Amino acid sequence: MIDELKALDGFRDDVRSWCEQHVPPGWREAQAGADHRQFAEFHRWWGAELRDGGYFAPHWPTELGGGGFDLLQQVILFEELARADAPRNSLYQVALYNAGPTIIHAGTDEQKAKFLPDIVQGAVWCQGFSEPNAGSDLASIETRAVRDGDEYVVTGQKVWTSMALEADWCILLVRTDPTAPKRKGITYLVMDMRSQGIEIRPIKQSNGQSEFCETFLDEVRVPVAYRLGAENDGWGVTNSTLASERGVVIVELAERLRRNGLGAFIDAVRTWTDEAGRPMSSDAGVRDLVARRHAETAVLRQLLLTMVTNIVRRGGVGNEASIVKLVYSELLQGLMNDATSLQGLSGQIERPPVMSAGWETGDWMYDYLNSFAWTIGGGTSEIMRNIIGERALGLPREPGVA
Ligand SMILES: Cc1cc2nc3c(=O)[nH]c(=O)nc-3n(C[C@H](O)[C@H](O)[C@H](O)COP(=O)(O)OP(=O)(O)OC[C@H]3O[C@@H](n4cnc5c(N)ncnc54)[C@H](O)[C@@H]3O)c2cc1C
């Protein structure tokens, strides 16, 4: 046991010194005003740095080109990346945490051989799940795929497709049997984003960026060989994608919130004054607010530790993942809301948006706007509450919801 702990300490030292040598100082400031293309370029460079360091796919087995790190090593890696305020590896999020694990779980040997090495080499993937009438109720998707020989012909519309402009490949949900009950007629495909018939329209977001897009599909041909799982059996495959997307990446996010978010908030409160020029830090209400956020951040950390311990014991993520996601995203939004309110009108002066594919721009107003990505994406807070109520607390299911 002592040897194991020593090995973990050694691993932490290695990651820390790698970060000291590789995280570019001032990268956040340098990204201010970057457009989408520049942002992607920077993140491709950072992905290559991580790959050279052996940290690009920490959770993948070594024989597939990953780091082969166990759970505790992954936690340490994410803690250290957060500690060093490294850029997040966000351009490859879908490739590494959604598409890759799904292919490992449900792909044939040929599919694994075709797609996995590409992912480790830096292919960008996007996720074509949500549609205008199918978000929380994902099983309602309407995008149609009709079999034509050894291809599917796909027509329909996806929405909120993050990084669609950059993506090489897309994990795509389509309806292959419109007469079957809605979860039974879905098929899971992998689509080449360079195929004919794909039109991508970026969506202008409240933060001024266009990270996600509408994706229109007009008779796009996808080889049957690129189907994951059986025809009409895509719902089960989808669940494996959704389960893996909330992996231990949340450790990194929560650690960044504790170090960068809360830490920066406390630093800012120390410098802010009210309209009469009095330090805000001497106001009892403000002190109470800061103390509350501090306590909530400590609770989040405790919940994370419980989640990690349970994963080690059970070998898989349980309901804690939904609890942690809910607590993290609502705390993040609350903290950014507090900071924006205390900063006052001066915080609303328009500045060049900072790209970070997350909330950590260091600009409270943008970070507040960006925080909605976390209370909506990956399952809204209401859906998280439904899951916690039904699966963790055993409350009756919501009437009328399949
Ligand atoms: C930053 C970001 C990135 C995203 N990236 C992608 C991506 O790459 N690919 C992709 O496919 N999708 C992506 N999404 C879409 C995301 O998965 C959906 O936005 C999400 O599932 C919610 O669906 P919706 O927007 O259709 O809202 P709806 O499902 O229409 O929900 C509207 C409101 O109703 C509430 N609601 C709905 N059903 C219930 C219920 N049963 N009980 C209680 N309340 C309910 C919701 O909580 C919400 O407040 C992204 C979203 C965001 C914000």
The ligand as a Gaussian input file, in Angstrom:
#p B3LYP/6-31G(d) Opt

LIG

0 1
 C      -22.900000      24.102000     -24.881000
 C      -23.746000      23.013000     -25.456000
 C      -23.174000      22.108000     -26.305000
 C      -23.955000      21.107000     -26.867000
 N      -23.347000      20.239000     -27.741000
 C      -24.093000      19.291000     -28.323000
 C      -23.504000      18.418000     -29.292000
 O      -22.316000      18.504000     -29.609000
 N      -24.280000      17.494000     -29.872000
 C      -25.590000      17.337000     -29.562000
 O      -26.234000      16.450000     -30.110000
 N      -26.204000      18.160000     -28.666000
 C      -25.478000      19.130000     -28.045000
 N      -26.063000      19.984000     -27.145000
 C      -27.508000      19.890000     -26.939000
 C      -27.910000      19.408000     -25.570000
 O      -27.706000      18.041000     -25.423000
 C      -29.385000      19.801000     -25.403000
 O      -29.452000      21.224000     -25.406000
 C      -29.977000      19.281000     -24.123000
 O      -30.095000      17.887000     -24.167000
 C      -31.384000      19.900000     -23.887000
 O      -32.192000      19.737000     -24.987000
 P      -32.975000      20.964000     -25.645000
 O      -32.012000      22.087000     -25.829000
 O      -33.712000      20.472000     -26.826000
 O      -34.008000      21.448000     -24.531000
 P      -35.405000      20.761000     -24.190000
 O      -35.214000      19.300000     -24.014000
 O      -36.415000      21.207000     -25.201000
 O      -35.714000      21.400000     -22.792000
 C      -36.291000      22.708000     -22.642000
 C      -36.537000      22.931000     -21.155000
 O      -37.501000      21.955000     -20.681000
 C      -36.963000      21.217000     -19.588000
 N      -37.400000      19.824000     -19.666000
 C      -37.410000      19.039000     -20.773000
 N      -37.855000      17.805000     -20.461000
 C      -38.125000      17.815000     -19.114000
 C      -38.592000      16.832000     -18.204000
 N      -38.872000      15.592000     -18.590000
 N      -38.728000      17.192000     -16.904000
 C      -38.433000      18.462000     -16.470000
 N      -37.986000      19.435000     -17.317000
 C      -37.827000      19.114000     -18.612000
 C      -35.454000      21.305000     -19.767000
 O      -34.772000      21.104000     -18.549000
 C      -35.283000      22.723000     -20.307000
 O      -35.306000      23.650000     -19.250000
 C      -25.329000      21.001000     -26.559000
 C      -25.900000      21.926000     -25.701000
 C      -25.136000      22.929000     -25.148000
 C      -25.778000      23.907000     -24.226000

